[in-house]
Amino acid sequence: MNRCPITYEKTKNRYSNSGLKLLSRNLDKLNDLNYTKEELLKETVSRMPKMSIQGVQPKLSAFLNVGESKFEIVDKKGLYIFKPPNDIYEEVPQNEDLTMRLAETVGFNIPLHGMIYGKDNSLTYFVKRFDRTGRHKKIAVEDFAQLSGASRNTKYKSSMEKVVQVVDQFCTFPLVENLKLFELTLFNFLIGNEDQHLKNFSLIRKDDKIEFSPFYDLVNTSIVLKNAQEEIALPIRGRKNNLSKSDLVDYFGKEVCGLTEKVIQKSLEKFSAVFEKWERLIDISFLSEEKKESFSSLLTIRKKRIF
């Protein structure tokens, strides 16, 4: 019995039927990518000048050809982003897919995502673009680097206090979005995401309402980077290390985000309610046993500091 890399369900086939239907209701099967890991990485290098998507991780743009039951790598008008595995950072596709799945259990708005096999059995992470419609029309999305006048080179030169200022300035309902930001910050701390810089936050405009876009690029970087030195990308109270409940909840949640004691308590209860599910998801994930243990151990340590 296999486990579907799109839904984690047990299946006799490569992918579960429900996983295929998430991609398209007309999809009955999905062929593996006609690339090895090495071939995909070569594609990212050769196509880089033609693509609009950027970042440190190698990325590809893809289109789902339902009629031929396969994903196709394209230079333009792709509705999916692919992140192939690489030899520098181990098991990142499996890590990101699991972390995004954990985020879904908290109730965060997460794009459709999963993993697909290559012809060498390697796994590539995919996520559906939320800044495009099905007809390739662009949706207005701006990241916090753009909104705060920063650049790709200065995306770490900010603070979580300044992120709240951007929310207060641009969002239609700032208090609602500050709650999302508080919960995302707590989530990133708990699961070891030390790379939530300015370009990993975005606002989206829909029906004249400006709010956080679906969350993306959520990865447990603590088990990817060797000898990680920081707990958070953008400082709180001027610090990136040794963060406490006082820093994250009392100061950032109450003082900076302006949340009430009652609202914060509900958020903490929401997290407490999903911890057992997190452990189950880690256990059935596609990470190696070593990485599963590292993920679970870090989570246990971080939980004790907040709860």
N, C-alpha and C positions, 0 to 999 in steps of 0.2 A: 504493500500500500504506500503510495506517494503522498506528499503533502503539497498542496497547491501554493505556488509562490505569489499568488495574487490575493488569496483569502486565508491561507494557512489551513484550509480544510483538508481532511484526508480524501484521497481520490485514487481510483484505479488508473486514471490517465495522467498526462503531464500536468494538465490544469483542470480545476473543477468546473462544472457547468456554470455555477454561480459566478465564478471568477471571469469566465468568458463573457457572460451576460453583462457584467459591469462595464466591459469594454464596448460591447455592442449587443443589442438584443438579437441581431441576426448572425452572431458569431457562434459557430458550432465546434470549431477547433482553432488552434493557434499554432502555426509552424514555428519552430525555433529560428532564431536569428541565423542568417547564413554567414556568420562571422565567428572567428575565435576571439578570445580576449585581446590578443596581440593585434589582430586585424582591426578590431574596433578602435583601439588606441591609435593606430595609424590613420584611421578615418577621422578621428578628432583633430589630428594635426593638419591633415590635408584640407579639411573643410573649415578650419578655424577662421580664416580671413573672410569667408562668405556668410558667417552666421552672426545673428544678433545677440545670442545668449553668451554670457561671459562667466568668469569665475575661475577659482583656482582648480577645482575639480574638472577633469576632462568631460566635455558634454557633447551630445549630438542631438540634432533635431530629427523627429520621426513622424511618420504619417501611418495610420492604421488602414491598410487595404483590406477591407472586410471581405470583398469578393474573392481574394486570393488567400485569405486567412493568415495574413502576415503583416508585420511592421516593416516599413521601408524607410531607410535613412535618406533624408532630403536636406537641401541647403536652405530652402525657404518654404513657408506655409506649413510647417510641421505643427501639429497640435499636441505633441508629446516631447518631453525632454528625456534623453537617455543619459545615464551616468554609468559608464562601463567600469569594471574592476581594474585596479592597477597594482603594480608590485610595490609601490612606495607606501601606500596606506592600506593596510590589510582589512579585508572584509567590509569595506565601506558600503557597498550596495545592500548587503544583509543588515548592516548596522542602521543605515538610514531608513530602510523599509520598516524595521522593527520600531525604531524611535518614533516615526510618524504614526505607526499603528498605536503606540502607547498614548500619543497625543490625542488620537481620535477617541480613546476611552474616557478622556477628561471632558470631552465635548467640544474640543477645538474644531474650527472649520479647516479641514484638510482636503487638498485636491485628491482626485482619484490617483492611486499609485499602486505599485507592486513591483514584481521582478519577472524577467523573462530569460529563458535559457538560450545560450548560444550553441553553436554546433559542437563546441568542445565541452559542453555541459557547464560552462561558467555562467554566473548570474549577473545580469545587468539590471540596474534599478531604473524604473520609468516613473514619470509623474506627468499628469495631464496639465497643460498650460491653462491657467485661469485668466490670462490676459488676452485671450483670443476667443472669438465665438466660433461655432461650427462652420461659419462661412468665411473664416479667416479675418473677420473684422476685429480691429484692436479695441481693447477696453482700457480706459484711462487708469493706469497704475503708475505710482511713483514711489521709489524707495526713500528711506529716511536720509540717505546721503544727499540725494537730490533736493529733498525738502529743507534740509538744514544747511545747504551750500557746501557740503563736503564732497570729496572725490573718492575714487577707488583707493587712492593712496593714503587718504586720511580717514577711512571708514572706522578706524579704531580710536580716533582722537575725539572722543565725545564722552558722554556719561548717560546713565539711565535717567538721571534727573532731566537732562536735555531732551531725551526721547519723549518724556512726558510733556515737556514744553511744546514739542512738535504736535503731539496728539491734541493738546489744548488749543493750539492755534488753528489746526486744519480740520479736525473731525467735526461732524455734525452734532454728535452727542458724545462729548469728551469723557464724561464719567463712565459711560458704558464701555468705551474703548480702553479706558484706564484699568477697568476690571480685567479685561482680556489681557492687557499688558502685564498686570500683576501676576495673573495665573500663568502666563507664558514664562515670565521671569522665574517664578517658583519651579515650574516644570523643568526649565533648562538647568537650574541648579541641581535639582533632584537627580536628573538623568545624566549629568556631566557634559552638557553642551557648553563649551567654552568659546564658541565662535559666533555668537549672536551679535554681529557688528551692524553698523548702520544700513548696509545693503541687504541685510537679512530681515529687515522690517519693511513693509510696504503698505501704502494706503490705496484703496480702490474706490472709484466713483461709480455708483450704480443708482439709477433713478434719482439723481440729484442728492444722493446721500453719500457722504465720505466716511469710510470706516476702514478698519484693518482688512487687508486682503486675506485670503486663506493663508495659513502659516506654511512655511516651506523651509528646506535646508536644515531640518532638525536632525542632528547626529550626536551620538555620544562620543565626543572628540576625546574625552579622557582616556578611553580604552584604545584609541587610534594613535594618538600622539604619545611618544615615549617621553617620560619624565615631564609631563604637563605641569606647568608652574602656576597656572591661574584657574580660578573657578568660574569666571565670568569674563566676557569680552569687554564690556563697557562697565566702568566702575560704579559702585553705589557707595555713597559717602566717601568717595575718593579711593576706595579699596576694591581690589579684584580677588583677594584671597581672604581665607579665614572668615567668611561671611557667616553670620549667626541669624537666629530667628529675629533678634532685635533689628538687625540690618534689613532683612528681607520683608518681614511682616510689619513690625511696629513702625519702622522708619519709612521704607519704600512704599508699603501698602497703605498705611494710614496717613502719614505726613505728606508724602510726595504725590501719591495717586489720589489721595482724598477719599479713601474708602472707609466706611463705618466698621465698627467692631462686628456688627451683625453680618454684614456682607462678607467680611474676611473670614469669619468663622464658618460660613456656608462653603466658602472656597476650600478651606482646609478639610472640612468634612467630605467634600467631593473627592479630594485627592485620597484621603484615607480609605474611601469606599472602593477605590480601584487598585489598591496596591497588590491584593491577591491576584487579580486578573493580570497585572503587569508581570508578576512572577510566572504565571502560566504561559503568557505570550513569550517571555524570554526563553522559557524551557522548550517551547515548540518552534522557536524561530530557526532560521537557517544559519545562524552563527555557529562557529565551532564551539566545542565544549569549553575550551579555555576562555574564549571571549564571553560566553554565557556566564561563566563563573565571575569574570571580571566585572561584567555589567551588573550582575546581581549584588556583588560585594559592595560596589560603589553606591548603589541605590540604598543598601542597608545602612551604610555610614551616613549618607546625606539625610535619610529619613530621621535618624536619631537626633540630628542637629536642629530639625524643625519641629518634629512631633515628639 
